[in-house]
Amino acid sequence: MSSGRLSALGTRGRNARASAGRPLNAYGPSGPACLVPAAALRQVPITLACARGDATAGVDIPYPAKTLASIFAYGRKNSLVSHKLAEHWLQILERLHAIFRVPPFGAAKIRAVKKERKHYNLDWTLVSENGPRFENLVACHLAKWVDFEQDVKGRDVELRYFRDVDGREVDFVVCERAQPKLLVECKWGDDGIVRGLSYLKERFAAADAWQISATGKKDYVTPEGIRVAPALTLLRTLV
């Protein structure tokens, strides 16, 4: 194993009952270390030979991935590796607490995708680009909060995301008993309301809807009830 620094990675609530005594800061760079070198998660480019275990292939995957999980997800999507093999390696990364995956939210009244899951790093500092890194940070914060609500309060809550066949998307949907309670869209700056958030808010009016930003300063509520605010305004309430 590489002697590089170990990634500081955490655990996943109901999927990791053996570590129920974990600290609540386990999601992110301050959590407990596991045996996954950060250097291993930054291998780019990886060859198709490595991905398939075929020493004769040697074809580079043309993808600016920042983690092994991204590479395998890309390879699976573009038929560079089999779905079964990519899923196998993603499961290994989950068991090592290197990544966690968020399933899609679907309901009868919306034309949502039903199977494709998004993955995030438990150590969000591994993501180099500002926007994706901010989204990953929020994912870790929401996942930590959802696990706390499950384990400590016994709430039937889960973290999901929304994407439909028409391209509308919301980064995070927190559901309780299969009903959306919190909708969160992440933006780097003060952007306009995304259509996916407006779409979901219209169909689930009782859900709290937020569009949060990393660097934006605006703080207001739209006529349809969507709160636009700096990220800290929401995240400080989820501890």
Secondary structure, DSSP 8 states (H G I E B T S, - for coil): ---S-EEE----GGGGGGGTT--TT-SSTTS-EEEEEHHHHT--S-BHHHHHT-TTT--B-----SSHHHHHHHHHHTTSS-HHHHHHHHHHHHHTTSEEEE-B---TTS-B--S--EEEESSGGG--SHHHHHHHHHHHHHHHHHHHHHHHH---EEEEEEEBTTS-EEEEEEEETTEEEEEEEEESSS----HHHHHHHHH-TTSEEEEEESS----EE-TTSEEEEEHHHHHTT--
